[in-house]
């Protein structure tokens, strides 16, 4: 079922282009495929061998893995097979019928291009007229105005789910699968500017910025949520998140300075300092300020392009500092950063105000069983002593139980990971 991770219509087009360039026979010979007996792919009134195209397209989307070999997957129309995947990606397959109400690949791509052109304009603070864009799409696709508008809302929903900037709040979650593939196509370059375009400064004002926290518990239980394979450009995501975080911190700094200016003038306003920019991120907070009585405030900023109810990450260091500082510690959650930024505030300690669920674990290759107990007592390079033979014993028993449950040999299971226990240094 490896072919299920093929999600890029652009990758399929690149494979088709290579087939045109090499010729059908050379294309099949180069990649080791036989001619298709049925379920031919039809593109621009030309027939292509669907299995070969799918295997080569996979290599375009995942160049580190390369094109799939014929024996690695199956052709045909069964779920997960080549013809089925290509049909889901918007390509016509002889012998397969498409719902006449579904948007075609061309219609989806034209709409996505128009949407992202508008989104880029919005992020650059350039004029954008939604009505004109919709009118042009009606002419290009022949679809009713309402259908085009709903498709824009579909893209809003897709980007909201992917934690990406979007044009509007009015999302329509009933999304055609093909539109999801087109919107998030990793090779289409529709979103490559998202990390590079600086989010413009937002005119700060402390008036009407602060709102109450959400009055409902956020759902962090994802135990029943299905998974979907998506290729993520982590360098792009890191750059984008860093950009959002920096902009949020700058926004909070200006809001604090404006708040203090109103209460005590310029001298008081200068007490608000952006310490994470000057000293780094290890403090557990980003901004130093003062409250109405002149008492110190330590502010950790969590910024998002999404709405008030969106989740956020918090580190163990931030929780520890919030416990230590108590009411002097404030978490400022900045949301709707691009449209109408607002802030809700959580006062330390944070554990009783947040529903916290572990999402990331630290792991390293496990040493063999004979070294496990010694490892638990040995000194690590910085002199900190790993602790607790009791913890080692519990871990060993857990491994053995796991080995019995899964049919794995417990010795082999031990060679997978080791959980490191360190003495907490306060």
Number of C-alpha atoms within 10 A of each C-alpha: 11 12 19 15 16 26 27 23 25 20 24 25 16 17 22 26 13 16 20 14 11 13 11 18 12 13 21 18 11 10 16 13 18 13 15 15 9 14 22 21 24 15 13 5 7 10 16 20 26 30 28 27 29 28 26 25 29 24 18 22 24 16 10 8 10 14 19 22 14 16 8 10 16 17 21 19 17 11 11 20 20 26 30 20 24 26 19 17 23 21 22 21 24 15 12 12 9 15 7 7 6 14 18 18 19 13 18 22 19 14 27 21 16 17 24 17 15 20 20 20 15 18 18 13 12 10 9 14 10 14 11 10 17 21 14 15 20 18 11 12 16 11 14 13 16 11 12 20 20 17 24 23 23 22 28 24 23 23 19 21 11 10 15 18 21 26 23 14 14 12 19 16 16 12 15 14 12 20 25 19 23 27 24 22 20 21 17 16 10 18 20 13 12 19 18 12 13 14 20 11 11 16 9 17 15 17 9 8 14 16 11 11 14 11 7 7 10 13 10 11 8 9 6 6 7 6 7 8 9 13 15 10 10 9 10 16 15 12 14 21 18 13 17 21 17 19 20 25 23 20 22 29 23 20 22 25 24 19 20 24 15 13 12 12 13 13 10 17 22 13 16 24 18 20 16 18 13 9 10 12 11 10 15 21 23 26 24 19 22 18 13 10 6 12 9 16 18 27 27 25 24 22 25 25 22 23 16 19 14 15 14 10 9 17 8 9 13 20 16 17 18 25 16 13 15 15 15 19 26 23 23 22 22 26 22 17 21 20 16 11 22 21 25 17 17 19 16 23 22 21 12 8 12 12 12 14 11 8 6 6 6 8 11 10 11 17 14 17 16 9 10 19 17 13 19 22 15 14 13 12 7 6 8 13 16 18 18 15 16 11 15 21 13 12 16 19 13 13 19 18 14 15 17 12 9 11 9 14 13 19 15 13 17 20 13 13 14 20 15 15 15 13 10 9 5 4
